[in-house]
Amino acid sequence: MIKEVIVVEGKDDIAKVKAAVDAKVVATSGFGYGKRLIKELRDLNKKCGIIIFTDPDYMGNKIRADLDKNIKGAKHAFLPRNKALKKDNVGVENASIEDIKIAISRARPVYEKSEEIYTNIDLIKYGLSAKDDSKEKRQKVAAILDIGFGNSKQFLNNLNKFKIKREELEKALKAVEDAKTL
């Protein structure tokens, strides 16, 4: 059993996550939650920890950011968008059991004191910004690192707030390059 409570967006997400792992799962019911749920999640986070596991879409990112702002010390689990897609629907409920298990097992905490480990210059140097294939490369690297996908600014923020080590980033970049040559 996973000790942390997993926070998802809806009822279908609860069912899918419970099919994948033995854990308590709570839904935000979209972005309409209020102070009461925030207080409940704060209490749960102090008691046993929480893992924020929202959909890899605009609204999921918005919910994740709001929860992260209001609940310090929570872990974050991410699914790459292509693993949560069913036709035009993006959501945790569309992911395979195995992908959900992997994402939850790789949940990372956000460090309260974010350090500037990386800058925009690093993103350009690594080809993660300012090139024609940068978006695709960021998406692949983010999936390997399990830090969520976003534009250059969001990607940079995630690298820093999850304190991704340079060796870890370079290993992910190498894996992406090696996959291109196969």
Secondary structure, 3 states (H helix, E strand, C coil): CCCCEEEECCHHHHHHHHHHCCCCEEECCCCCCCHHHHHHHHHHHHHCCEEECCCCCHHHHHHHHHHHHHCCCCEECCCCHHHCEECCEECHHHCCHHHHHHHHHCCEECCCCCCCCCCHHHHHHCCCCCCCCHHHHHHHHHHHHCCCCCCHHHHHHHHHHCCCCHHHHHHHHHHHHHHHHC
